[in-house]
Amino acid sequence: MQKMLAPYYSKYKQYILPIVLICVSFFIIFKVFLPELTSISEEKRTIETQKMEIETLKKTFQVLSSQDDTKIGDDLKIVKLALPTSKDPSAVFQAMVSAAEKSKVELKQYSFKVGNIYGKQVNSPNSDKKGIPFLTVLIRLSSPDAQSFIRFASEIQKGMPISEVNNINIQGSSGTLEVNFYYKPYDLTVLAKQNKVIPLSASEEKILEQLKEWEGSK
């Protein structure tokens, strides 16, 4: 066997060492340098991510430092009145009474909607297309003036909690309205994970001022 291979060895021995070196080089590249480069790239991405997080925290701190604690507390109070964190039948009742007084109608009866049935017990929440839950209430009113029912619908939609009149039916001196009262539970675990705070936009400030105006007109 050695005699058979000897001619080939003599003929190609000058190529053996370069081939071995090339193989070793490829081995080193794939087993050493590439993993090292990958590790360096991952570390750079991690560093960049941390830099972005630090920058976000700096901006958040600047925003929070520039805010008036009293104003934040007042704004939060208004927002909770407009959009309670849970179903609040008491707030709904107060809104109906206030709207009835302003529109000069008599509040005869009201009932909460449970699924497709009206009853005294409040069941699982409905929600609109944006996922905001609401409590549906059927309201029965009485007034000799049919326009009073229209005024009631307008007044209750300018009150708190935020509401929307789905349907209104007027028959003589009786009126029936179906109204959605909205609320929005807060997920504190999600809020606790957020590290980015941005100031309210001009449109959001305008909405807040409108809510304050409605609250002030009670």
mmCIF file of the C-alpha atoms, coordinates in Angstrom:
data_MODEL
# 
_entry.id   MODEL 
# 
loop_
_atom_site.group_PDB 
_atom_site.id 
_atom_site.type_symbol 
_atom_site.label_atom_id 
_atom_site.label_alt_id 
_atom_site.label_comp_id 
_atom_site.label_asym_id 
_atom_site.label_entity_id 
_atom_site.label_seq_id 
_atom_site.pdbx_PDB_ins_code 
_atom_site.Cartn_x 
_atom_site.Cartn_y 
_atom_site.Cartn_z 
_atom_site.occupancy 
_atom_site.B_iso_or_equiv 
_atom_site.pdbx_formal_charge 
_atom_site.auth_seq_id 
_atom_site.auth_comp_id 
_atom_site.auth_asym_id 
_atom_site.auth_atom_id 
_atom_site.pdbx_PDB_model_num 
ATOM 1   C CA . MET A 1 1   ? 0.000   0.000  0.000  1.00 0.00 ? 1   MET A CA 1 
ATOM 2   C CA . GLN A 1 2   ? 2.813   2.383  0.892  1.00 0.00 ? 2   GLN A CA 1 
ATOM 3   C CA . LYS A 1 3   ? 4.536   1.613  -2.415 1.00 0.00 ? 3   LYS A CA 1 
ATOM 4   C CA . MET A 1 4   ? 1.290   2.381  -4.248 1.00 0.00 ? 4   MET A CA 1 
ATOM 5   C CA . LEU A 1 5   ? 0.815   5.692  -2.431 1.00 0.00 ? 5   LEU A CA 1 
ATOM 6   C CA . ALA A 1 6   ? 4.454   6.737  -2.623 1.00 0.00 ? 6   ALA A CA 1 
ATOM 7   C CA . PRO A 1 7   ? 4.225   8.092  -6.215 1.00 0.00 ? 7   PRO A CA 1 
ATOM 8   C CA . TYR A 1 8   ? 1.127   10.124 -5.346 1.00 0.00 ? 8   TYR A CA 1 
ATOM 9   C CA . TYR A 1 9   ? 2.738   11.448 -2.195 1.00 0.00 ? 9   TYR A CA 1 
ATOM 10  C CA . SER A 1 10  ? 5.844   12.514 -4.094 1.00 0.00 ? 10  SER A CA 1 
ATOM 11  C CA . LYS A 1 11  ? 3.718   14.149 -6.760 1.00 0.00 ? 11  LYS A CA 1 
ATOM 12  C CA . TYR A 1 12  ? 1.296   16.022 -4.472 1.00 0.00 ? 12  TYR A CA 1 
ATOM 13  C CA . LYS A 1 13  ? 3.262   16.486 -1.238 1.00 0.00 ? 13  LYS A CA 1 
ATOM 14  C CA . GLN A 1 14  ? 3.787   20.163 -2.025 1.00 0.00 ? 14  GLN A CA 1 
ATOM 15  C CA . TYR A 1 15  ? -0.007  20.643 -1.825 1.00 0.00 ? 15  TYR A CA 1 
ATOM 16  C CA . ILE A 1 16  ? -0.617  18.676 1.356  1.00 0.00 ? 16  ILE A CA 1 
ATOM 17  C CA . LEU A 1 17  ? 0.617   21.310 3.800  1.00 0.00 ? 17  LEU A CA 1 
ATOM 18  C CA . PRO A 1 18  ? -1.355  24.196 2.216  1.00 0.00 ? 18  PRO A CA 1 
ATOM 19  C CA . ILE A 1 19  ? -4.492  22.044 2.186  1.00 0.00 ? 19  ILE A CA 1 
ATOM 20  C CA . VAL A 1 20  ? -4.010  21.153 5.843  1.00 0.00 ? 20  VAL A CA 1 
ATOM 21  C CA . LEU A 1 21  ? -3.444  24.814 6.694  1.00 0.00 ? 21  LEU A CA 1 
ATOM 22  C CA . ILE A 1 22  ? -6.571  25.831 4.792  1.00 0.00 ? 22  ILE A CA 1 
ATOM 23  C CA . CYS A 1 23  ? -8.631  23.191 6.615  1.00 0.00 ? 23  CYS A CA 1 
ATOM 24  C CA . VAL A 1 24  ? -7.268  24.316 9.968  1.00 0.00 ? 24  VAL A CA 1 
ATOM 25  C CA . SER A 1 25  ? -8.003  27.933 9.045  1.00 0.00 ? 25  SER A CA 1 
ATOM 26  C CA . PHE A 1 26  ? -11.615 27.125 8.174  1.00 0.00 ? 26  PHE A CA 1 
ATOM 27  C CA . PHE A 1 27  ? -11.954 25.180 11.395 1.00 0.00 ? 27  PHE A CA 1 
ATOM 28  C CA . ILE A 1 28  ? -10.669 28.132 13.422 1.00 0.00 ? 28  ILE A CA 1 
ATOM 29  C CA . ILE A 1 29  ? -12.928 30.568 11.547 1.00 0.00 ? 29  ILE A CA 1 
ATOM 30  C CA . PHE A 1 30  ? -16.111 28.535 12.048 1.00 0.00 ? 30  PHE A CA 1 
ATOM 31  C CA . LYS A 1 31  ? -15.388 27.289 15.557 1.00 0.00 ? 31  LYS A CA 1 
ATOM 32  C CA . VAL A 1 32  ? -13.650 30.298 17.095 1.00 0.00 ? 32  VAL A CA 1 
ATOM 33  C CA . PHE A 1 33  ? -13.962 33.578 15.206 1.00 0.00 ? 33  PHE A CA 1 
ATOM 34  C CA . LEU A 1 34  ? -17.590 33.359 14.020 1.00 0.00 ? 34  LEU A CA 1 
ATOM 35  C CA . PRO A 1 35  ? -19.010 32.512 17.477 1.00 0.00 ? 35  PRO A CA 1 
ATOM 36  C CA . GLU A 1 36  ? -16.864 35.287 18.919 1.00 0.00 ? 36  GLU A CA 1 
ATOM 37  C CA . LEU A 1 37  ? -18.154 37.773 16.338 1.00 0.00 ? 37  LEU A CA 1 
ATOM 38  C CA . THR A 1 38  ? -21.733 36.666 17.031 1.00 0.00 ? 38  THR A CA 1 
ATOM 39  C CA . SER A 1 39  ? -21.170 37.143 20.746 1.00 0.00 ? 39  SER A CA 1 
ATOM 40  C CA . ILE A 1 40  ? -19.728 40.617 20.154 1.00 0.00 ? 40  ILE A CA 1 
ATOM 41  C CA . SER A 1 41  ? -22.712 41.559 17.967 1.00 0.00 ? 41  SER A CA 1 
ATOM 42  C CA . GLU A 1 42  ? -25.157 40.384 20.624 1.00 0.00 ? 42  GLU A CA 1 
ATOM 43  C CA . GLU A 1 43  ? -23.296 42.351 23.282 1.00 0.00 ? 43  GLU A CA 1 
ATOM 44  C CA . LYS A 1 44  ? -23.408 45.462 21.095 1.00 0.00 ? 44  LYS A CA 1 
ATOM 45  C CA . ARG A 1 45  ? -27.159 45.046 20.615 1.00 0.00 ? 45  ARG A CA 1 
ATOM 46  C CA . THR A 1 46  ? -27.596 44.600 24.360 1.00 0.00 ? 46  THR A CA 1 
ATOM 47  C CA . ILE A 1 47  ? -25.573 47.747 25.034 1.00 0.00 ? 47  ILE A CA 1 
ATOM 48  C CA . GLU A 1 48  ? -27.598 49.721 22.467 1.00 0.00 ? 48  GLU A CA 1 
ATOM 49  C CA . THR A 1 49  ? -30.850 48.486 24.015 1.00 0.00 ? 49  THR A CA 1 
ATOM 50  C CA . GLN A 1 50  ? -29.674 49.501 27.474 1.00 0.00 ? 50  GLN A CA 1 
ATOM 51  C CA . LYS A 1 51  ? -28.640 52.923 26.166 1.00 0.00 ? 51  LYS A CA 1 
ATOM 52  C CA . MET A 1 52  ? -32.123 53.401 24.682 1.00 0.00 ? 52  MET A CA 1 
ATOM 53  C CA . GLU A 1 53  ? -33.739 52.352 27.962 1.00 0.00 ? 53  GLU A CA 1 
ATOM 54  C CA . ILE A 1 54  ? -31.560 54.801 29.892 1.00 0.00 ? 54  ILE A CA 1 
ATOM 55  C CA . GLU A 1 55  ? -32.468 57.582 27.456 1.00 0.00 ? 55  GLU A CA 1 
ATOM 56  C CA . THR A 1 56  ? -36.158 56.725 27.844 1.00 0.00 ? 56  THR A CA 1 
ATOM 57  C CA . LEU A 1 57  ? -35.850 56.847 31.630 1.00 0.00 ? 57  LEU A CA 1 
ATOM 58  C CA . LYS A 1 58  ? -34.122 60.236 31.408 1.00 0.00 ? 58  LYS A CA 1 
ATOM 59  C CA . LYS A 1 59  ? -36.945 61.640 29.278 1.00 0.00 ? 59  LYS A CA 1 
ATOM 60  C CA . THR A 1 60  ? -39.536 60.126 31.606 1.00 0.00 ? 60  THR A CA 1 
ATOM 61  C CA . PHE A 1 61  ? -37.822 61.713 34.603 1.00 0.00 ? 61  PHE A CA 1 
ATOM 62  C CA . GLN A 1 62  ? -37.783 65.085 32.823 1.00 0.00 ? 62  GLN A CA 1 
ATOM 63  C CA . VAL A 1 63  ? -41.499 64.814 32.045 1.00 0.00 ? 63  VAL A CA 1 
ATOM 64  C CA . LEU A 1 64  ? -42.384 63.828 35.613 1.00 0.00 ? 64  LEU A CA 1 
ATOM 65  C CA . SER A 1 65  ? -40.176 66.556 37.077 1.00 0.00 ? 65  SER A CA 1 
ATOM 66  C CA . SER A 1 66  ? -41.937 69.198 34.983 1.00 0.00 ? 66  SER A CA 1 
ATOM 67  C CA . GLN A 1 67  ? -45.429 68.184 36.126 1.00 0.00 ? 67  GLN A CA 1 
ATOM 68  C CA . ASP A 1 68  ? -47.429 69.737 38.947 1.00 0.00 ? 68  ASP A CA 1 
ATOM 69  C CA . ASP A 1 69  ? -48.390 67.013 41.431 1.00 0.00 ? 69  ASP A CA 1 
ATOM 70  C CA . THR A 1 70  ? -51.595 68.829 42.365 1.00 0.00 ? 70  THR A CA 1 
ATOM 71  C CA . LYS A 1 71  ? -52.661 69.126 38.726 1.00 0.00 ? 71  LYS A CA 1 
ATOM 72  C CA . ILE A 1 72  ? -51.886 65.456 38.115 1.00 0.00 ? 72  ILE A CA 1 
ATOM 73  C CA . GLY A 1 73  ? -54.048 64.501 41.087 1.00 0.00 ? 73  GLY A CA 1 
ATOM 74  C CA . ASP A 1 74  ? -56.915 66.707 39.908 1.00 0.00 ? 74  ASP A CA 1 
ATOM 75  C CA . ASP A 1 75  ? -56.670 65.391 36.351 1.00 0.00 ? 75  ASP A CA 1 
ATOM 76  C CA . LEU A 1 76  ? -56.655 61.790 37.567 1.00 0.00 ? 76  LEU A CA 1 
ATOM 77  C CA . LYS A 1 77  ? -59.748 62.465 39.664 1.00 0.00 ? 77  LYS A CA 1 
ATOM 78  C CA . ILE A 1 78  ? -61.594 63.832 36.620 1.00 0.00 ? 78  ILE A CA 1 
ATOM 79  C CA . VAL A 1 79  ? -60.522 60.890 34.458 1.00 0.00 ? 79  VAL A CA 1 
ATOM 80  C CA . LYS A 1 80  ? -61.744 58.396 37.062 1.00 0.00 ? 80  LYS A CA 1 
ATOM 81  C CA . LEU A 1 81  ? -65.086 60.186 37.274 1.00 0.00 ? 81  LEU A CA 1 
ATOM 82  C CA . ALA A 1 82  ? -65.429 60.107 33.496 1.00 0.00 ? 82  ALA A CA 1 
ATOM 83  C CA . LEU A 1 83  ? -64.203 56.541 33.102 1.00 0.00 ? 83  LEU A CA 1 
ATOM 84  C CA . PRO A 1 84  ? -64.457 54.607 36.388 1.00 0.00 ? 84  PRO A CA 1 
ATOM 85  C CA . THR A 1 85  ? -62.172 51.653 36.986 1.00 0.00 ? 85  THR A CA 1 
ATOM 86  C CA . SER A 1 86  ? -65.160 49.349 37.515 1.00 0.00 ? 86  SER A CA 1 
ATOM 87  C CA . LYS A 1 87  ? -68.932 49.213 37.104 1.00 0.00 ? 87  LYS A CA 1 
ATOM 88  C CA . ASP A 1 88  ? -70.345 51.924 39.369 1.00 0.00 ? 88  ASP A CA 1 
ATOM 89  C CA . PRO A 1 89  ? -74.165 51.748 39.672 1.00 0.00 ? 89  PRO A CA 1 
ATOM 90  C CA . SER A 1 90  ? -74.122 54.595 42.199 1.00 0.00 ? 90  SER A CA 1 
ATOM 91  C CA . ALA A 1 91  ? -72.391 56.956 39.748 1.00 0.00 ? 91  ALA A CA 1 
ATOM 92  C CA . VAL A 1 92  ? -74.796 55.857 37.007 1.00 0.00 ? 92  VAL A CA 1 
ATOM 93  C CA . PHE A 1 93  ? -77.769 56.636 39.245 1.00 0.00 ? 93  PHE A CA 1 
ATOM 94  C CA . GLN A 1 94  ? -76.393 60.084 40.099 1.00 0.00 ? 94  GLN A CA 1 
ATOM 95  C CA . ALA A 1 95  ? -75.887 60.802 36.387 1.00 0.00 ? 95  ALA A CA 1 
ATOM 96  C CA . MET A 1 96  ? -79.498 59.839 35.625 1.00 0.00 ? 96  MET A CA 1 
ATOM 97  C CA . VAL A 1 97  ? -80.877 61.952 38.488 1.00 0.00 ? 97  VAL A CA 1 
ATOM 98  C CA . SER A 1 98  ? -78.812 64.977 37.428 1.00 0.00 ? 98  SER A CA 1 
ATOM 99  C CA . ALA A 1 99  ? -79.873 64.666 33.776 1.00 0.00 ? 99  ALA A CA 1 
ATOM 100 C CA . ALA A 1 100 ? -83.525 64.260 34.803 1.00 0.00 ? 100 ALA A CA 1 
ATOM 101 C CA . GLU A 1 101 ? -83.422 67.429 36.923 1.00 0.00 ? 101 GLU A CA 1 
ATOM 102 C CA . LYS A 1 102 ? -81.805 69.489 34.158 1.00 0.00 ? 102 LYS A CA 1 
ATOM 103 C CA . SER A 1 103 ? -84.211 68.272 31.457 1.00 0.00 ? 103 SER A CA 1 
ATOM 104 C CA . LYS A 1 104 ? -87.350 68.504 33.656 1.00 0.00 ? 104 LYS A CA 1 
ATOM 105 C CA . VAL A 1 105 ? -88.370 64.857 33.313 1.00 0.00 ? 105 VAL A CA 1 
ATOM 106 C CA . GLU A 1 106 ? -89.423 62.317 35.916 1.00 0.00 ? 106 GLU A CA 1 
ATOM 107 C CA . LEU A 1 107 ? -87.184 59.291 36.329 1.00 0.00 ? 107 LEU A CA 1 
ATOM 108 C CA . LYS A 1 108 ? -89.736 56.491 36.595 1.00 0.00 ? 108 LYS A CA 1 
ATOM 109 C CA . GLN A 1 109 ? -87.628 53.336 36.448 1.00 0.00 ? 109 GLN A CA 1 
ATOM 110 C CA . TYR A 1 110 ? -84.274 51.974 35.365 1.00 0.00 ? 110 TYR A CA 1 
ATOM 111 C CA . SER A 1 111 ? -82.783 48.505 35.027 1.00 0.00 ? 111 SER A CA 1 
ATOM 112 C CA . PHE A 1 112 ? -79.380 47.084 34.184 1.00 0.00 ? 112 PHE A CA 1 
ATOM 113 C CA . LYS A 1 113 ? -79.030 44.867 31.160 1.00 0.00 ? 113 LYS A CA 1 
ATOM 114 C CA . VAL A 1 114 ? -77.777 41.330 31.781 1.00 0.00 ? 114 VAL A CA 1 
ATOM 115 C CA . GLY A 1 115 ? -76.823 39.830 28.407 1.00 0.00 ? 115 GLY A CA 1 
ATOM 116 C CA . ASN A 1 116 ? -80.026 40.243 26.373 1.00 0.00 ? 116 ASN A CA 1 
ATOM 117 C CA . ILE A 1 117 ? -82.252 40.529 29.441 1.00 0.00 ? 117 ILE A CA 1 
ATOM 118 C CA . TYR A 1 118 ? -82.851 43.457 31.773 1.00 0.00 ? 118 TYR A CA 1 
ATOM 119 C CA . GLY A 1 119 ? -82.680 42.827 35.501 1.00 0.00 ? 119 GLY A CA 1 
ATOM 120 C CA . LYS A 1 120 ? -81.366 44.103 38.801 1.00 0.00 ? 120 LYS A CA 1 
ATOM 121 C CA . GLN A 1 121 ? -78.156 42.045 38.720 1.00 0.00 ? 121 GLN A CA 1 
ATOM 122 C CA . VAL A 1 122 ? -75.198 43.146 36.650 1.00 0.00 ? 122 VAL A CA 1 
ATOM 123 C CA . ASN A 1 123 ? -73.495 40.309 34.807 1.00 0.00 ? 123 ASN A CA 1 
ATOM 124 C CA . SER A 1 124 ? -70.329 40.026 32.698 1.00 0.00 ? 124 SER A CA 1 
ATOM 125 C CA . PRO A 1 125 ? -69.442 43.216 30.810 1.00 0.00 ? 125 PRO A CA 1 
ATOM 126 C CA . ASN A 1 126 ? -70.141 44.078 27.219 1.00 0.00 ? 126 ASN A CA 1 
ATOM 127 C CA . SER A 1 127 ? -67.517 46.025 25.312 1.00 0.00 ? 127 SER A CA 1 
ATOM 128 C CA . ASP A 1 128 ? -67.371 48.263 22.261 1.00 0.00 ? 128 ASP A CA 1 
ATOM 129 C CA . LYS A 1 129 ? -65.260 47.759 19.135 1.00 0.00 ? 129 LYS A CA 1 
ATOM 130 C CA . LYS A 1 130 ? -62.208 49.205 20.915 1.00 0.00 ? 130 LYS A CA 1 
ATOM 131 C CA . GLY A 1 131 ? -62.587 46.761 23.792 1.00 0.00 ? 131 GLY A CA 1 
ATOM 132 C CA . ILE A 1 132 ? -63.811 49.328 26.336 1.00 0.00 ? 132 ILE A CA 1 
ATOM 133 C CA . PRO A 1 133 ? -66.407 47.674 28.603 1.00 0.00 ? 133 PRO A CA 1 
ATOM 134 C CA . PHE A 1 134 ? -69.737 49.291 29.349 1.00 0.00 ? 134 PHE A CA 1 
ATOM 135 C CA . LEU A 1 135 ? -72.813 48.831 31.477 1.00 0.00 ? 135 LEU A CA 1 
ATOM 136 C CA . THR A 1 136 ? -76.111 49.055 29.579 1.00 0.00 ? 136 THR A CA 1 
ATOM 137 C CA . VAL A 1 137 ? -79.083 50.618 31.358 1.00 0.00 ? 137 VAL A CA 1 
ATOM 138 C CA . LEU A 1 138 ? -82.721 50.836 30.257 1.00 0.00 ? 138 LEU A CA 1 
ATOM 139 C CA . ILE A 1 139 ? -84.200 54.120 31.523 1.00 0.00 ? 139 ILE A CA 1 
ATOM 140 C CA . ARG A 1 140 ? -87.928 54.911 31.626 1.00 0.00 ? 140 ARG A CA 1 
ATOM 141 C CA . LEU A 1 141 ? -88.957 58.560 31.858 1.00 0.00 ? 141 LEU A CA 1 
ATOM 142 C CA . SER A 1 142 ? -92.148 60.567 32.057 1.00 0.00 ? 142 SER A CA 1 
ATOM 143 C CA . SER A 1 143 ? -92.840 64.112 30.829 1.00 0.00 ? 143 SER A CA 1 
ATOM 144 C CA . PRO A 1 144 ? -95.678 65.961 29.057 1.00 0.00 ? 144 PRO A CA 1 
ATOM 145 C CA . ASP A 1 145 ? -93.061 67.580 26.802 1.00 0.00 ? 145 ASP A CA 1 
ATOM 146 C CA . ALA A 1 146 ? -91.576 65.191 24.234 1.00 0.00 ? 146 ALA A CA 1 
ATOM 147 C CA . GLN A 1 147 ? -88.564 67.481 23.763 1.00 0.00 ? 147 GLN A CA 1 
ATOM 148 C CA . SER A 1 148 ? -87.648 66.855 27.396 1.00 0.00 ? 148 SER A CA 1 
ATOM 149 C CA . PHE A 1 149 ? -86.613 63.311 26.491 1.00 0.00 ? 149 PHE A CA 1 
ATOM 150 C CA . ILE A 1 150 ? -84.258 64.671 23.833 1.00 0.00 ? 150 ILE A CA 1 
ATOM 151 C CA . ARG A 1 151 ? -82.798 67.097 26.374 1.00 0.00 ? 151 ARG A CA 1 
ATOM 152 C CA . PHE A 1 152 ? -82.343 64.220 28.830 1.00 0.00 ? 152 PHE A CA 1 
ATOM 153 C CA . ALA A 1 153 ? -80.390 62.255 26.206 1.00 0.00 ? 153 ALA A CA 1 
ATOM 154 C CA . SER A 1 154 ? -78.188 65.291 25.571 1.00 0.00 ? 154 SER A CA 1 
ATOM 155 C CA . GLU A 1 155 ? -77.620 66.001 29.267 1.00 0.00 ? 155 GLU A CA 1 
ATOM 156 C CA . ILE A 1 156 ? -76.743 62.441 30.225 1.00 0.00 ? 156 ILE A CA 1 
ATOM 157 C CA . GLN A 1 157 ? -74.143 62.262 27.448 1.00 0.00 ? 157 GLN A CA 1 
ATOM 158 C CA . LYS A 1 158 ? -72.534 65.426 28.825 1.00 0.00 ? 158 LYS A CA 1 
ATOM 159 C CA . GLY A 1 159 ? -72.335 63.947 32.317 1.00 0.00 ? 159 GLY A CA 1 
ATOM 160 C CA . MET A 1 160 ? -70.120 61.414 34.016 1.00 0.00 ? 160 MET A CA 1 
ATOM 161 C CA . PRO A 1 161 ? -69.484 58.525 33.688 1.00 0.00 ? 161 PRO A CA 1 
ATOM 162 C CA . ILE A 1 162 ? -69.066 58.821 29.911 1.00 0.00 ? 162 ILE A CA 1 
ATOM 163 C CA . SER A 1 163 ? -72.152 57.411 28.233 1.00 0.00 ? 163 SER A CA 1 
ATOM 164 C CA . GLU A 1 164 ? -73.744 56.864 24.857 1.00 0.00 ? 164 GLU A CA 1 
ATOM 165 C CA . VAL A 1 165 ? -77.456 56.717 24.055 1.00 0.00 ? 165 VAL A CA 1 
ATOM 166 C CA . ASN A 1 166 ? -78.107 53.673 21.882 1.00 0.00 ? 166 ASN A CA 1 
ATOM 167 C CA . ASN A 1 167 ? -81.823 53.999 21.437 1.00 0.00 ? 167 ASN A CA 1 
ATOM 168 C CA . ILE A 1 168 ? -84.651 56.350 22.361 1.00 0.00 ? 168 ILE A CA 1 
ATOM 169 C CA . ASN A 1 169 ? -88.350 55.567 22.091 1.00 0.00 ? 169 ASN A CA 1 
ATOM 170 C CA . ILE A 1 170 ? -91.025 58.195 22.794 1.00 0.00 ? 170 ILE A CA 1 
ATOM 171 C CA . GLN A 1 171 ? -94.709 57.348 23.159 1.00 0.00 ? 171 GLN A CA 1 
ATOM 172 C CA . GLY A 1 172 ? -96.866 60.201 24.362 1.00 0.00 ? 172 GLY A CA 1 
ATOM 173 C CA . SER A 1 173 ? -95.737 61.270 27.817 1.00 0.00 ? 173 SER A CA 1 
ATOM 174 C CA . SER A 1 174 ? -93.435 58.263 28.240 1.00 0.00 ? 174 SER A CA 1 
ATOM 175 C CA . GLY A 1 175 ? -89.912 57.843 26.981 1.00 0.00 ? 175 GLY A CA 1 
ATOM 176 C CA . THR A 1 176 ? -87.515 54.907 27.070 1.00 0.00 ? 176 THR A CA 1 
ATOM 177 C CA . LEU A 1 177 ? -83.773 55.153 26.508 1.00 0.00 ? 177 LEU A CA 1 
ATOM 178 C CA . GLU A 1 178 ? -81.076 52.512 26.295 1.00 0.00 ? 178 GLU A CA 1 
ATOM 179 C CA . VAL A 1 179 ? -77.771 53.967 27.456 1.00 0.00 ? 179 VAL A CA 1 
ATOM 180 C CA . ASN A 1 180 ? -74.245 52.531 27.659 1.00 0.00 ? 180 ASN A CA 1 
ATOM 181 C CA . PHE A 1 181 ? -72.140 53.750 30.595 1.00 0.00 ? 181 PHE A CA 1 
ATOM 182 C CA . TYR A 1 182 ? -68.434 53.141 30.050 1.00 0.00 ? 182 TYR A CA 1 
ATOM 183 C CA . TYR A 1 183 ? -65.721 52.143 32.505 1.00 0.00 ? 183 TYR A CA 1 
ATOM 184 C CA . LYS A 1 184 ? -62.100 51.056 32.151 1.00 0.00 ? 184 LYS A CA 1 
ATOM 185 C CA . PRO A 1 185 ? -60.302 48.720 34.590 1.00 0.00 ? 185 PRO A CA 1 
ATOM 186 C CA . TYR A 1 186 ? -56.609 49.480 35.059 1.00 0.00 ? 186 TYR A CA 1 
ATOM 187 C CA . ASP A 1 187 ? -54.072 46.646 34.856 1.00 0.00 ? 187 ASP A CA 1 
ATOM 188 C CA . LEU A 1 188 ? -51.531 47.772 37.463 1.00 0.00 ? 188 LEU A CA 1 
ATOM 189 C CA . THR A 1 189 ? -49.108 44.970 36.555 1.00 0.00 ? 189 THR A CA 1 
ATOM 190 C CA . VAL A 1 190 ? -48.896 46.319 32.995 1.00 0.00 ? 190 VAL A CA 1 
ATOM 191 C CA . LEU A 1 191 ? -48.592 49.925 34.180 1.00 0.00 ? 191 LEU A CA 1 
ATOM 192 C CA . ALA A 1 192 ? -45.798 48.963 36.575 1.00 0.00 ? 192 ALA A CA 1 
ATOM 193 C CA . LYS A 1 193 ? -43.747 47.563 33.679 1.00 0.00 ? 193 LYS A CA 1 
ATOM 194 C CA . GLN A 1 194 ? -43.964 50.752 31.643 1.00 0.00 ? 194 GLN A CA 1 
ATOM 195 C CA . ASN A 1 195 ? -40.958 53.057 31.901 1.00 0.00 ? 195 ASN A CA 1 
ATOM 196 C CA . LYS A 1 196 ? -42.006 55.586 29.280 1.00 0.00 ? 196 LYS A CA 1 
ATOM 197 C CA . VAL A 1 197 ? -44.115 58.599 30.205 1.00 0.00 ? 197 VAL A CA 1 
ATOM 198 C CA . ILE A 1 198 ? -45.013 61.258 27.660 1.00 0.00 ? 198 ILE A CA 1 
ATOM 199 C CA . PRO A 1 199 ? -46.921 64.498 28.262 1.00 0.00 ? 199 PRO A CA 1 
ATOM 200 C CA . LEU A 1 200 ? -50.517 64.797 27.107 1.00 0.00 ? 200 LEU A CA 1 
ATOM 201 C CA . SER A 1 201 ? -51.005 65.899 23.523 1.00 0.00 ? 201 SER A CA 1 
ATOM 202 C CA . ALA A 1 202 ? -52.967 69.030 22.632 1.00 0.00 ? 202 ALA A CA 1 
ATOM 203 C CA . SER A 1 203 ? -56.021 66.953 21.683 1.00 0.00 ? 203 SER A CA 1 
ATOM 204 C CA . GLU A 1 204 ? -55.842 65.009 24.959 1.00 0.00 ? 204 GLU A CA 1 
ATOM 205 C CA . GLU A 1 205 ? -55.586 68.251 26.932 1.00 0.00 ? 205 GLU A CA 1 
ATOM 206 C CA . LYS A 1 206 ? -58.647 69.523 25.063 1.00 0.00 ? 206 LYS A CA 1 
ATOM 207 C CA . ILE A 1 207 ? -60.617 66.403 26.007 1.00 0.00 ? 207 ILE A CA 1 
ATOM 208 C CA . LEU A 1 208 ? -59.544 66.817 29.627 1.00 0.00 ? 208 LEU A CA 1 
ATOM 209 C CA . GLU A 1 209 ? -60.702 70.430 29.641 1.00 0.00 ? 209 GLU A CA 1 
ATOM 210 C CA . GLN A 1 210 ? -64.054 69.343 28.195 1.00 0.00 ? 210 GLN A CA 1 
ATOM 211 C CA . LEU A 1 211 ? -64.437 66.790 30.996 1.00 0.00 ? 211 LEU A CA 1 
ATOM 212 C CA . LYS A 1 212 ? -63.644 69.466 33.581 1.00 0.00 ? 212 LYS A CA 1 
ATOM 213 C CA . GLU A 1 213 ? -66.260 71.716 32.004 1.00 0.00 ? 213 GLU A CA 1 
ATOM 214 C CA . TRP A 1 214 ? -68.884 68.982 32.223 1.00 0.00 ? 214 TRP A CA 1 
ATOM 215 C CA . GLU A 1 215 ? -67.952 68.290 35.835 1.00 0.00 ? 215 GLU A CA 1 
ATOM 216 C CA . GLY A 1 216 ? -68.153 71.995 36.655 1.00 0.00 ? 216 GLY A CA 1 
ATOM 217 C CA . SER A 1 217 ? -71.638 72.283 35.163 1.00 0.00 ? 217 SER A CA 1 
ATOM 218 C CA . LYS A 1 218 ? -73.136 69.725 37.560 1.00 0.00 ? 218 LYS A CA 1 
# 
